[in-house]
Amino acid sequence: MSGRQLLLMDGIHKRFGPLIVSAGVTLDIEENEIHALLGENGAGKTVLMSILCGVLSPDEGQIIFKGQALKPGSPRQAIKHRIGMVHQHFMLVPNLTVAENYVLGQGSPFSVIRDMKTVHARIVELSDRYGLGVKPDALISDLSVGEQQRVEILKVLYHGVELLILDEPTAVLTPQETDRLLHLLRRLVEDGKTVIFISHKLDEVIRVSDRVSVMRDAKVVRTVKTSETNARELARMMVGRDVLMDLPRAPIEPGRVVLSVEHLNCDGESGLPALHGVSFQVRANEIVGIAGVSGNGQSELALALTGLLPIASGSVTLEGAELVGRSSHDINQMPIAHIPEDRHRMGIVLPLPLTENVILQRFDKPPFSSRGMLDMSEITRQTRDLMRRFQVKASGPGDRIQNLSGGNQQKLVVGRELDRRFDFLLINQLTRGIDIGATELVMHKILEQRSAGKAILLISTELEELFTLCDRILVMYEGRLVGEMPPDRGRLEEIGLLMAGKSPMSAA
Ligand SMILES: Nc1ncnc2c1ncn2[C@@H]1O[C@H](COP(=O)(O)OP(=O)(O)OP(=O)(O)O)[C@@H](O)[C@H]1O
């Protein structure tokens, strides 16, 4: 940190219709620092950064960058001043290579093709300098989420950046990928760059940032030096009260077997074997966790259980009824609820209003319809009620879900699924993008379902979440279940070894 001001966003106001999303925000960023931006879902973090990048125009206020006022609402100006942003949802074209993505929109196709050799060389040079492992001719669709993240960051570096903005960059990363990213941010700062980092993960914020600004109700309420605060205090600043990081889980004896999986084998979407002889059961009143580094078969397990991936062999029964051979539509009619891994691909339909997203898959059933007619006033009433119970921030039930902040979309999906009639709840990443206060609320609701006799399978890359919620944790590695552990934080190291494919006994 140089102590010199790089950026001042001063008195920024922005509203969407009746919704005030920036209410006179002031944010100052010093040269050469990592500045974390924290705040509840819908506090206005992404909107503020979009204003900074010129993607949105403020209604009032000014942006001073290196002593010069930026023209509002001009992405071109932001690029000229080397302000670059990596968004929550990646913006890469999947069927193009890395290099092709980088030159999209850059000059005439002929000159670009002629220069492709130079483009490749520059990508390799930057990738080597920052240890990113990005290959210019790799196809985006072949890359893991963590790799795509690095491609996005390198893209911004490729175009030249002085101020790099990262919007929840670690939400979809494994702990190892997160470590790598945080290390990279430090390297960038050593190279003279400045970083704004939005995150809901307080431990990361504490680890990597120099200063933190906390947003609440469309304003920056405090800016503090990271070395002078701690996670508990930051949580309190965000939410306005103490947040219980560890919820009490009442001891309950598990009941009947609800889900039974035996010797499950199936191939992944690429056609390669993904699950090998997976067997386990989930009982009523029980939360079973699946821990593992992402990419070890967890996604395929969730898809197979919901009929979205064909099962090669084995058996899956729900309340004694065989699921293998049924379509996803049939399975959806059974007493099952599903919170999917990727809300945009499977959980919601972005251009539709909240009301229609709430009734997806259930529009033809009471209370949403009777005698073949949708009951719009009942649908609106139920949507309003769900928004209240799950603290979903939006202008109203008729708002398009794409206008909601990421965390608010996730809360709506969680609420909708918990409102279904189900015996078995399948969750693949529960709290992705949800702020710390809402995480507490959502976890509480899941524990209520456990007490109500539901059987719950929780697939998660967040070990803390598994320790808090689960009765037992199964560890998955390369498509196999390699161990079962109690939710005991003292055994974190053993779980880590199993996740890395090592047996704790042999490692000892
Ligand atoms: N184009 C838009 N039209 C209407 N409302 C919008 C639009 N974009 C954002 N909003 C609203 O602005 C508010 C702030 O959204 P923003 O995405 O900045 O929140 P955030 O702090 O980044 O939240 P999260 O932590 O959930 O990502 C939200 O209530 C959102 O619904």
The ligand as an SDF file (V2000), in Angstrom:
LIG
                    3D

 31 33  0  0  0  0  0  0  0  0999 V2000
  -30.6520   -4.2840  -13.8400 N   0  0  0  0  0  0  0  0  0  0  0  0
  -31.2720   -4.2400  -12.6660 C   0  0  0  0  0  0  0  0  0  0  0  0
  -32.5850   -3.9480  -12.5610 N   0  0  0  0  0  0  0  0  0  0  0  0
  -33.2060   -3.8970  -11.3680 C   0  0  0  0  0  0  0  0  0  0  0  0
  -32.5990   -4.1420  -10.1770 N   0  0  0  0  0  0  0  0  0  0  0  0
  -31.3000   -4.4590  -10.2130 C   0  0  0  0  0  0  0  0  0  0  0  0
  -30.5610   -4.5380  -11.4390 C   0  0  0  0  0  0  0  0  0  0  0  0
  -29.2840   -4.8810  -11.1420 N   0  0  0  0  0  0  0  0  0  0  0  0
  -29.2240   -4.9930   -9.7980 C   0  0  0  0  0  0  0  0  0  0  0  0
  -30.4210   -4.7440   -9.2380 N   0  0  0  0  0  0  0  0  0  0  0  0
  -30.7360   -4.7540   -7.7820 C   0  0  0  0  0  0  0  0  0  0  0  0
  -29.7440   -3.9870   -7.1320 O   0  0  0  0  0  0  0  0  0  0  0  0
  -29.4950   -4.5060   -5.8230 C   0  0  0  0  0  0  0  0  0  0  0  0
  -28.0140   -4.6200   -5.6180 C   0  0  0  0  0  0  0  0  0  0  0  0
  -27.5160   -5.6830   -6.4290 O   0  0  0  0  0  0  0  0  0  0  0  0
  -25.9970   -6.1290   -6.4470 P   0  0  0  0  0  0  0  0  0  0  0  0
  -25.8870   -7.1980   -7.4750 O   0  0  0  0  0  0  0  0  0  0  0  0
  -25.1220   -4.9520   -6.5570 O   0  0  0  0  0  0  0  0  0  0  0  0
  -25.8450   -6.7640   -4.9750 O   0  0  0  0  0  0  0  0  0  0  0  0
  -24.5570   -7.4130   -4.3200 P   0  0  0  0  0  0  0  0  0  0  0  0
  -24.1830   -6.5860   -3.1470 O   0  0  0  0  0  0  0  0  0  0  0  0
  -23.5010   -7.6190   -5.3600 O   0  0  0  0  0  0  0  0  0  0  0  0
  -25.1740   -8.8110   -3.8040 O   0  0  0  0  0  0  0  0  0  0  0  0
  -24.6140  -10.3470   -3.8020 P   0  0  0  0  0  0  0  0  0  0  0  0
  -23.7330  -10.4430   -2.6120 O   0  0  0  0  0  0  0  0  0  0  0  0
  -25.8370  -11.1830   -3.6150 O   0  0  0  0  0  0  0  0  0  0  0  0
  -23.9320  -10.5780   -5.1210 O   0  0  0  0  0  0  0  0  0  0  0  0
  -30.2230   -5.8320   -5.7480 C   0  0  0  0  0  0  0  0  0  0  0  0
  -31.3720   -5.6810   -4.9330 O   0  0  0  0  0  0  0  0  0  0  0  0
  -30.6170   -6.1430   -7.1740 C   0  0  0  0  0  0  0  0  0  0  0  0
  -31.8540   -6.8310   -7.2160 O   0  0  0  0  0  0  0  0  0  0  0  0
  1  2  1  0
  2  3  1  0
  2  7  2  0
  3  4  2  0
  4  5  1  0
  5  6  2  0
  6  7  1  0
  6 10  1  0
  7  8  1  0
  8  9  2  0
  9 10  1  0
 10 11  1  0
 11 12  1  0
 11 30  1  0
 12 13  1  0
 13 14  1  0
 13 28  1  0
 14 15  1  0
 15 16  1  0
 16 17  2  0
 16 18  1  0
 16 19  1  0
 19 20  1  0
 20 21  2  0
 20 22  1  0
 20 23  1  0
 23 24  1  0
 24 25  2  0
 24 26  1  0
 24 27  1  0
 28 29  1  0
 28 30  1  0
 30 31  1  0
M  END
$$$$
